[in-house]
């Protein structure tokens, strides 16, 4: 029996490359290619075509971005559902509300609603963002702010100072304020006026906060717990029934809980995302077995999982905004301030880093195309997410994975958004992941955020001490807001006193390594807001028209009138420029 020669065999790889190459060429020559500035397109308006931006490569990049972001569907729902949402519990000790079957069932329904809401808002935001801005950046409810929303603003089972519906109102108003700040150019200025060392320290502090949550019992692997009066924290890892009812510490059986061992093994394997790589099915079945599948709650979860593909509408978290602020005025304002501060830093810094990774940043002014539109789109979906019952939406740093795969245009974000929209119908799978199965994800996300600690200016105490206060206060006070306030207060007092001392002494008394402090100024740099540029351009066109009219008067002997008008225009223009 003869085998065909190697020369006669069709080269499958070559044929596939030709096929995909023809698709890339056909899309590039279409209106789609022109709009997204694909390589080989006839794009003539605005910037030139993007180098190495092909349709198939954008599809692959979008799938990669979704694979690295898919964990947010389960993690965000698990975190936000800890608040209980609109579920009502009248017990004075909110931690005991989970013992009420009706409240637990309502809480599980809220988690399923939030799975649909998270997938829906992530899909819509990413799709519209890619279509409007032509940037390969995906949007979703941000990590860090969702933890602050759940555990500080609202509290576990509603134990905080703000109701769930009132907190959603704060998020909704934050989005409106963001739109105003973006249109007026204030958002860019606010980012630049905050000392860079505090911005970096905020990210590190939130990373430590997420790590603490990932190691806790509420939404983590249960490796740490409260130690009572002797120590704030203690080693955990024991089954929940062995926790002391007075101190919350493990009296016996530390690190004997199989959940902690399973998830610790996954962390050691550097499995950063529980969903793309697949949390093992045995975890889900182990949860059903331990939860008691013969119970009403266990049977409900199993029946929901068996549907696999279904449509779960949002019943309990949709449009829960409440405009009545009963005894929550100061806490409401504090929540808005914290959301604004963290979102301004997080979203803007992420967008700048991603577009710089793409290579589309203007080196002259440090801005990128359609920046105002990008900020407004992000802000708009913050408010839309509040209507769905979610915490603030932001740009995801995981978009860098898609950019590394070759994503350069908005097609990448559109593909990611479509994947999120499709995942809505797989809610039973995401809902079957137990909260502790996402603990390793929180730890690994925290690890990613802490890596920027090397960018803090440790050489000068005026920068190092406030940064350390921010990093320490956020996890240990269990509040992002308190950490930010403490850091800003220390920075203002410390550097204010040093500045006064240096000024009064004429520079003779300077602290050690004073010349290594980071430069700070309240003045903004870069391009002015779009409406300022539009007004100046309109004035410039008006001056040109006047000069053209006066040039026609020369033939009529009106040179004196012409010179008078030219002098007036020159004086006005010089005054405007100054």
Wavefront OBJ file of the C-alpha trace (Angstrom):
o trace
v 0.000 0.000 0.000
v 1.564 3.245 -1.120
v 1.355 6.490 0.706
v 1.066 9.803 -1.057
v 4.261 11.761 -1.357
v 4.866 14.740 0.840
v 4.872 16.997 -2.197
v 1.394 15.825 -3.154
v -0.086 16.434 0.243
v -1.939 19.706 0.605
v -0.270 21.990 3.102
v -3.115 22.642 5.502
v -1.349 25.475 7.283
v -0.627 27.314 4.052
v -4.219 26.940 2.905
v -5.520 28.184 6.249
v -3.237 31.197 6.106
v -4.461 32.002 2.616
v -8.059 31.642 3.744
v -7.663 33.917 6.754
v -5.587 36.319 4.682
v -8.396 36.618 2.158
v -10.867 37.299 4.982
v -8.570 39.987 6.389
v -8.249 41.617 2.992
v -11.979 41.532 2.293
v -12.867 43.068 5.680
v -10.102 45.684 5.392
v -11.470 46.902 2.049
v -15.006 47.181 3.431
v -16.525 50.017 5.423
v -15.834 48.054 8.598
v -12.118 48.070 7.877
v -12.182 51.775 7.067
v -14.028 52.651 10.289
v -11.734 50.602 12.542
v -8.582 51.642 10.621
v -7.511 48.081 9.807
v -4.303 47.498 7.876
v -4.907 47.768 4.149
v -8.104 49.800 4.484
v -8.898 52.976 2.578
v -9.104 55.013 5.765
v -8.448 58.626 4.786
v -9.978 60.727 7.583
v -8.026 61.367 10.752
v -5.019 59.227 11.749
v -3.552 56.659 9.398
v -4.320 52.944 9.418
v -3.081 50.936 12.372
v -0.092 48.749 11.650
v -0.615 44.960 11.841
v -4.309 45.392 12.692
v -6.120 42.537 10.928
v -9.654 41.271 11.406
v -8.786 37.695 12.412
v -6.125 38.881 14.817
v -8.655 41.206 16.458
v -11.087 38.287 16.866
v -8.412 36.200 18.558
v -7.445 39.099 20.825
v -11.071 39.613 21.856
v -11.442 35.949 22.801
v -8.222 36.147 24.815
v -9.427 39.214 26.701
v -12.687 37.480 27.566
v -10.818 34.389 28.782
v -8.819 36.526 31.228
v -11.852 38.558 32.350
v -14.546 35.893 32.634
v -13.825 35.369 36.334
v -15.492 38.725 37.083
v -18.936 37.219 36.394
v -18.761 34.869 39.362
v -16.506 36.937 41.631
v -18.513 40.145 41.324
v -21.792 38.326 41.947
v -20.343 36.554 44.994
v -19.023 39.787 46.504
v -22.091 41.948 45.913
v -24.524 39.244 47.018
v -22.913 39.307 50.472
v -24.825 42.538 51.049
v -28.109 40.677 50.730
v -29.234 43.201 48.125
v -32.857 44.204 48.702
v -33.462 41.198 50.991
v -34.697 42.238 54.433
v -33.429 40.831 57.738
v -34.712 42.314 60.992
v -32.210 40.608 63.302
v -29.943 42.907 65.298
v -26.931 40.668 64.600
v -26.780 40.636 60.813
v -24.309 37.747 60.739
v -27.092 35.444 61.964
v -29.384 36.329 59.050
v -27.910 33.492 56.994
v -29.486 31.023 59.410
v -32.955 32.100 58.232
v -33.957 29.883 55.260
v -36.065 32.594 53.606
v -33.226 35.121 53.759
v -30.690 32.598 52.426
v -32.991 31.761 49.519
v -33.450 35.461 48.754
v -29.692 35.981 48.923
v -29.096 33.135 46.460
v -31.662 34.667 44.101
v -29.806 37.981 44.333
v -26.553 36.225 43.402
v -28.166 34.717 40.314
v -29.545 38.116 39.354
v -26.106 39.660 39.746
v -24.550 36.998 37.517
v -26.901 38.031 34.727
v -26.411 41.719 35.532
v -22.605 41.472 35.554
v -22.477 39.621 32.243
v -25.004 41.996 30.665
v -23.388 45.260 31.745
v -19.892 43.971 30.883
v -21.066 42.920 27.436
v -22.909 46.133 26.632
v -20.172 48.396 28.010
v -17.356 46.615 26.159
v -19.311 46.479 22.900
v -20.274 50.169 22.920
v -16.814 51.229 24.103
v -15.110 49.395 21.253
v -17.578 50.742 18.704
v -17.364 54.348 19.904
v -13.669 54.703 20.733
v -11.970 52.088 18.506
v -9.816 50.990 21.446
v -9.160 47.326 22.433
v -10.184 47.902 26.051
v -13.009 45.999 27.766
v -15.170 47.306 30.614
v -16.714 45.476 33.575
v -17.519 46.096 37.266
v -14.154 46.860 38.828
v -12.399 44.766 41.431
v -11.730 46.709 44.607
v -14.681 49.039 44.339
v -17.061 46.079 44.415
v -15.435 44.936 47.656
v -15.674 48.452 49.101
v -19.315 48.635 47.999
v -20.152 45.277 49.575
v -18.207 45.267 52.828
v -17.894 48.932 53.796
v -20.741 50.927 52.272
v -23.583 48.383 52.519
v -21.994 45.758 54.760
v -22.575 42.021 55.028
v -26.325 41.367 55.062
v -26.910 45.121 55.193
v -24.888 45.724 58.362
v -23.306 48.930 57.019
v -24.430 52.522 57.347
v -25.985 52.734 53.876
v -28.789 50.711 52.350
v -28.183 48.727 49.176
v -30.570 50.928 47.194
v -28.990 54.135 48.512
v -25.509 52.882 47.646
v -26.690 52.241 44.086
v -27.897 55.845 43.994
v -24.374 56.964 44.919
v -22.970 54.910 42.042
v -25.565 56.350 39.658
v -24.718 59.933 40.637
v -21.014 59.164 40.362
v -21.501 58.286 36.705
v -23.337 61.564 36.068
v -20.582 63.542 37.807
v -17.998 61.652 35.764
v -19.640 62.719 32.516
v -19.511 66.368 33.602
v -15.870 66.041 34.656
v -14.955 64.394 31.357
v -16.697 67.021 29.210
v -15.103 69.904 31.100
v -11.634 68.343 31.193
v -11.679 68.212 34.994
v -11.235 64.444 35.094
v -7.811 64.618 33.464
v -6.844 67.506 35.743
v -7.952 65.678 38.894
v -5.821 62.684 37.954
v -2.761 64.865 37.483
v -3.289 66.931 40.640
v -3.246 63.841 42.906
v 0.359 62.958 43.878
v 1.484 59.972 41.848
v 2.913 58.200 44.887
v -0.533 58.237 46.557
v -2.148 56.940 43.387
v 0.264 54.025 43.339
v -0.209 53.375 47.055
v -3.982 53.276 46.591
v -3.661 50.447 44.084
v -1.352 48.549 46.429
v -3.723 49.037 49.367
v -6.684 47.761 47.364
v -4.585 44.751 46.360
v -3.923 43.963 50.026
v -7.626 44.450 50.735
v -8.586 41.939 48.038
v -5.995 39.500 49.363
v -7.471 39.786 52.843
v -10.921 39.081 51.423
v -9.605 36.109 49.447
v -8.172 34.593 52.617
v -11.250 35.273 54.751
v -14.298 33.097 55.392
v -16.944 35.309 53.795
v -15.828 35.137 50.156
v -12.440 33.408 50.383
v -10.743 30.169 51.248
v -10.996 30.671 55.027
v -7.263 30.747 55.762
v -7.497 33.648 58.237
v -10.059 34.670 60.824
v -10.458 37.054 63.735
v -8.255 36.336 66.722
v -10.224 38.182 69.375
v -8.629 40.769 71.670
v -5.191 39.158 71.679
v -4.491 39.406 67.946
v -6.558 41.109 65.225
v -6.032 38.159 62.878
v -5.333 34.492 63.454
v -4.754 31.360 61.420
v -8.006 29.860 60.196
v -8.727 26.973 57.893
v -11.076 25.131 60.237
v -14.669 24.201 59.362
v -17.160 26.973 60.059
v -18.832 25.003 62.856
v -15.538 25.033 64.821
v -15.301 28.837 64.873
v -15.705 30.433 68.295
v -18.986 32.293 68.624
v -17.379 34.941 70.862
v -14.033 35.668 69.159
v -14.549 34.192 65.702
v -11.227 32.324 65.946
v -10.584 28.645 65.257
v -10.444 26.957 68.644
v -9.247 23.668 67.108
v -8.661 22.192 63.686
v -6.653 24.945 62.016
v -6.057 24.309 58.295
v -8.140 21.119 58.323
v -10.875 22.486 56.077
v -10.575 20.793 52.644
v -11.727 23.998 50.941
v -8.590 25.810 52.060
v -6.335 22.979 50.880
v -8.024 22.714 47.475
v -7.779 26.417 46.734
v -4.259 26.718 48.166
v -3.202 24.011 45.710
v -4.695 26.043 42.874
v -2.812 29.145 43.992
v 0.462 27.201 44.016
v -0.259 26.137 40.441
v -0.436 29.849 39.538
v -4.029 29.434 38.403
v -4.932 33.102 38.395
v -8.444 32.895 36.997
v -10.867 30.320 38.334
v -13.210 30.482 35.328
v -11.175 30.536 32.097
v -9.020 27.603 33.183
v -12.038 25.927 34.738
v -12.554 25.470 38.441
v -12.583 21.663 38.628
v -15.998 20.094 38.510
v -15.192 18.234 41.688
v -15.279 21.577 43.534
v -18.862 22.163 42.440
v -19.913 18.614 43.288
v -18.002 18.809 46.556
v -19.990 21.927 47.406
v -23.310 20.270 46.605
v -22.337 17.232 48.696
v -21.213 19.316 51.669
v -24.212 21.638 51.432
v -26.571 18.671 51.603
v -28.190 17.979 48.288
v -31.264 16.584 50.066
v -31.968 19.977 51.600
v -34.243 22.497 49.954
v -31.353 24.871 49.227
v -29.174 22.080 47.840
v -31.926 20.776 45.583
v -32.627 24.296 44.325
v -28.984 24.809 43.343
v -28.772 21.416 41.673
v -31.989 21.914 39.710
v -30.741 25.298 38.505
v -27.403 23.791 37.442
v -29.078 21.011 35.449
v -30.574 23.608 33.108
v -27.019 24.463 31.867
v -28.314 26.905 29.254
v -31.198 29.126 30.279
v -32.304 32.729 30.519
v -32.419 34.035 34.080
v -34.117 37.462 34.146
v -33.148 40.085 36.704
v -35.908 40.358 39.296
v -34.489 41.646 42.583
v -31.602 43.994 41.678
v -33.027 45.810 38.648
v -33.791 49.523 39.161
v -33.361 49.504 42.937
v -32.193 53.134 43.135
v -33.665 54.972 46.119
v -33.638 58.771 46.404
v -34.604 58.897 50.085
v -31.578 59.489 52.303
v -32.721 58.621 55.808
v -29.888 59.273 58.282
v -27.259 58.453 55.635
v -26.240 61.939 54.462
v -22.587 61.936 55.560
v -22.041 58.279 54.694
v -23.650 58.844 51.292
v -21.316 61.760 50.504
v -18.303 59.755 51.704
v -19.281 56.870 49.426
v -19.583 59.173 46.387
v -16.213 60.778 47.193
v -14.499 57.398 47.480
v -16.087 56.044 44.317
v -15.022 59.182 42.441
v -11.473 59.169 43.779
v -10.754 55.505 43.152
v -12.505 55.458 39.780
v -10.689 58.571 38.577
v -7.367 56.968 39.402
v -8.187 53.408 38.350
v -10.102 53.952 35.125
v -7.945 56.794 33.824
v -4.666 55.099 34.693
v -5.834 51.836 33.114
v -6.952 53.558 29.918
v -3.673 55.443 29.594
v -1.587 52.320 30.195
v -3.598 50.269 27.701
v -3.547 52.853 24.902
v 0.152 53.388 25.501
v 0.570 49.625 25.132
v -1.273 49.913 21.812
v 1.033 52.694 20.679
v -1.685 55.262 19.890
v -0.706 57.897 22.469
v 0.277 61.293 21.096
v 3.833 61.914 22.278
v 3.369 65.701 22.199
v 0.513 66.075 24.660
v 0.224 62.553 26.133
v -3.398 62.190 25.037
v -5.015 59.551 22.832
v -7.707 59.743 20.113
v -11.321 60.062 21.282
v -10.226 60.328 24.912
v -13.206 62.463 25.946
v -15.580 60.013 24.274
v -13.842 57.131 26.062
v -14.258 58.792 29.459
v -17.908 59.645 28.775
v -18.669 56.068 27.682
v -17.068 54.702 30.834
v -19.035 57.157 32.976
v -22.310 56.429 31.180
v -22.098 52.709 31.914
v -21.289 53.408 35.558
v -24.798 54.830 35.841
v -26.298 52.050 33.713
v -24.593 49.457 35.914
v -26.209 51.023 38.975
v -29.605 50.474 37.362
v -28.673 46.789 37.018
v -27.639 46.624 40.686
v -23.853 46.566 40.151
v -20.927 48.508 41.572
v -18.996 50.978 39.339
v -17.886 49.832 35.887
v -14.299 50.521 34.862
v -11.659 49.643 32.277
v -9.977 46.304 32.983
v -6.226 45.861 33.069
v -6.786 42.312 31.764
v -7.354 43.962 28.378
v -3.574 43.894 28.116
v -3.758 40.154 27.420
v -5.756 40.818 24.268
v -3.448 43.647 23.254
v -0.488 41.304 23.686
v -2.236 38.925 21.265
v -2.299 41.672 18.649
v -5.482 43.601 19.462
v -5.272 47.186 18.244
v -8.822 48.288 17.428
v -12.282 48.354 18.916
v -13.092 45.023 17.267
v -11.260 43.366 20.151
v -13.543 44.998 22.717
v -16.621 44.227 20.596
v -15.747 40.515 20.468
v -15.186 40.504 24.231
v -18.547 42.178 24.740
v -20.314 39.646 22.536
v -18.760 36.813 24.564
v -20.081 38.377 27.769
v -23.552 38.671 26.249
v -23.485 35.004 25.220
v -22.398 34.003 28.738
v -25.688 35.390 30.079
v -27.364 32.185 28.929
v -24.837 30.049 30.861
v -25.800 31.533 34.231
v -26.402 28.077 35.825
v -22.729 27.206 35.381
v -21.467 30.463 36.876
v -24.016 30.303 39.705
v -22.806 26.815 40.669
v -19.374 28.098 41.640
v -19.286 28.452 45.444
v -18.009 31.752 46.873
v -14.894 30.124 48.324
v -13.955 28.825 44.855
v -13.197 32.415 43.847
v -10.895 33.010 46.810
v -7.745 32.189 44.863
v -8.820 34.642 42.174
v -9.013 37.447 44.717
v -5.569 36.540 46.036
v -4.018 36.486 42.567
v -5.671 39.765 41.544
v -4.325 41.259 44.757
v -0.880 39.952 43.873
v -1.089 41.647 40.479
v -2.052 44.969 42.055
v 0.659 44.843 44.724
v 3.449 44.499 42.159
v 3.364 48.264 41.566
v 4.688 48.890 45.080
v 8.158 49.389 43.592
v 6.897 52.569 41.898
v 6.324 54.301 45.246
v 8.954 56.958 46.005
v 10.619 55.402 49.050
v 13.596 57.792 48.915
v 11.865 60.783 50.541
v 9.893 60.493 53.767
v 7.325 63.064 52.622
v 6.253 60.651 49.890
v 7.006 57.318 51.565
v 5.142 57.848 54.858
v 1.778 58.954 53.367
v 1.990 56.115 50.855
v 2.600 53.587 53.616
v -0.333 54.980 55.606
v -2.627 54.451 52.609
v -1.366 50.906 52.028
v -1.745 49.962 55.706
v -5.047 51.644 56.498
v -7.018 50.250 53.556
v -6.773 46.544 54.521
v -6.526 46.960 58.307
v -9.398 49.432 58.583
v -11.346 47.285 56.106
v -12.166 50.472 54.225
v -10.790 52.080 51.086
v -12.265 55.443 52.096
v -10.531 55.616 55.481
v -7.204 54.688 53.918
v -7.495 57.426 51.298
v -8.504 60.068 53.822
v -5.660 59.119 56.168
v -3.068 59.201 53.387
v -4.202 62.547 51.972
v -4.277 64.062 55.473
v -0.748 62.876 56.305
v 0.571 64.026 52.908
v -0.989 67.486 53.240
v 0.156 68.114 56.814
v 3.653 66.676 56.413
v 4.545 68.300 53.102
v 2.736 71.518 54.028
v 4.838 71.964 57.170
v 8.035 71.076 55.313
v 7.208 73.528 52.529
v 6.564 76.342 55.013
v 9.812 75.596 56.848
v 11.855 75.596 53.645
v 10.219 78.826 52.460
v 10.672 80.701 55.746
v 14.293 79.600 56.129
v 15.116 80.523 52.575
v 16.113 76.950 51.788
v 18.620 76.633 54.655
v 16.583 74.020 56.546
v 15.702 71.123 54.296
v 14.957 67.547 55.385
v 17.216 64.753 54.293
v 16.915 63.752 50.626
v 14.545 66.658 50.031
v 15.821 66.903 46.466
v 14.481 63.363 45.788
v 10.842 64.259 46.436
v 8.389 63.823 43.593
v 7.479 66.961 41.699
v 3.905 68.097 42.253
v 1.909 70.964 40.817
v -1.750 71.879 40.687
v -1.445 73.102 37.103
v -2.695 70.758 34.411
v -0.595 69.758 31.431
v -1.383 68.474 27.963
v -4.225 69.482 25.675
v -6.984 71.760 26.866
v -10.598 70.493 27.005
v -12.370 69.983 23.689
v -14.741 72.932 24.092
v -11.825 75.329 24.766
v -10.099 74.133 21.607
v -13.359 74.492 19.664
v -13.895 78.081 20.866
v -10.340 79.072 20.004
v -10.600 77.462 16.578
v -13.830 79.356 15.926
v -12.222 82.643 16.940
v -9.249 81.921 14.696
v -11.541 81.235 11.716
v -13.410 84.462 12.414
v -10.140 86.431 12.350
v -9.160 84.849 9.043
v -12.528 85.781 7.524
v -12.126 89.381 8.640
v -8.672 89.597 7.098
v -10.003 88.175 3.825
v -12.779 90.768 3.742
v -10.327 93.567 4.380
v -8.078 92.375 1.560
v -10.960 93.031 -0.827
v -11.155 96.612 0.417
v -7.640 97.422 -0.780
v -8.832 97.964 -4.318
v -11.375 100.492 -3.050
v -8.797 102.648 -1.336
v -9.693 101.505 2.163
v -6.144 100.771 3.311
v -6.577 102.823 6.472
v -9.692 100.857 7.479
v -7.852 97.625 6.704
v -4.875 98.502 8.898
v -7.172 99.502 11.761
v -9.012 96.174 11.618
v -5.796 94.160 11.373
v -4.356 95.889 14.428
v -7.562 95.266 16.384
v -7.586 91.590 15.390
v -3.912 91.184 16.318
v -4.432 92.741 19.733
v -7.506 90.578 20.420
v -5.739 87.406 19.309
v -2.635 88.098 21.400
v -4.825 88.778 24.435
v -6.749 85.522 23.877
v -3.544 83.505 23.507
v -2.192 84.911 26.737
l 1 2 3 4 5 6 7 8 9 10 11 12 13 14 15 16 17 18 19 20 21 22 23 24 25 26 27 28 29 30 31 32 33 34 35 36 37 38 39 40 41 42 43 44 45 46 47 48 49 50 51 52 53 54 55 56 57 58 59 60 61 62 63 64 65 66 67 68 69 70 71 72 73 74 75 76 77 78 79 80 81 82 83 84 85 86 87 88 89 90 91 92 93 94 95 96 97 98 99 100 101 102 103 104 105 106 107 108 109 110 111 112 113 114 115 116 117 118 119 120 121 122 123 124 125 126 127 128 129 130 131 132 133 134 135 136 137 138 139 140 141 142 143 144 145 146 147 148 149 150 151 152 153 154 155 156 157 158 159 160 161 162 163 164 165 166 167 168 169 170 171 172 173 174 175 176 177 178 179 180 181 182 183 184 185 186 187 188 189 190 191 192 193 194 195 196 197 198 199 200 201 202 203 204 205 206 207 208 209 210 211 212 213 214 215 216 217 218 219 220 221 222 223 224 225 226 227 228 229 230 231 232 233 234 235 236 237 238 239 240 241 242 243 244 245 246 247 248 249 250 251 252 253 254 255 256 257 258 259 260 261 262 263 264 265 266 267 268 269 270 271 272 273 274 275 276 277 278 279 280 281 282 283 284 285 286 287 288 289 290 291 292 293 294 295 296 297 298 299 300 301 302 303 304 305 306 307 308 309 310 311 312 313 314 315 316 317 318 319 320 321 322 323 324 325 326 327 328 329 330 331 332 333 334 335 336 337 338 339 340 341 342 343 344 345 346 347 348 349 350 351 352 353 354 355 356 357 358 359 360 361 362 363 364 365 366 367 368 369 370 371 372 373 374 375 376 377 378 379 380 381 382 383 384 385 386 387 388 389 390 391 392 393 394 395 396 397 398 399 400 401 402 403 404 405 406 407 408 409 410 411 412 413 414 415 416 417 418 419 420 421 422 423 424 425 426 427 428 429 430 431 432 433 434 435 436 437 438 439 440 441 442 443 444 445 446 447 448 449 450 451 452 453 454 455 456 457 458 459 460 461 462 463 464 465 466 467 468 469 470 471 472 473 474 475 476 477 478 479 480 481 482 483 484 485 486 487 488 489 490 491 492 493 494 495 496 497 498 499 500 501 502 503 504 505 506 507 508 509 510 511 512 513 514 515 516 517 518 519 520 521 522 523 524 525 526 527 528 529 530 531 532 533 534 535 536 537 538 539 540 541 542 543 544 545 546 547 548 549 550 551 552 553 554 555 556 557 558 559 560 561 562 563 564 565 566 567 568 569 570 571 572 573 574 575 576 577 578
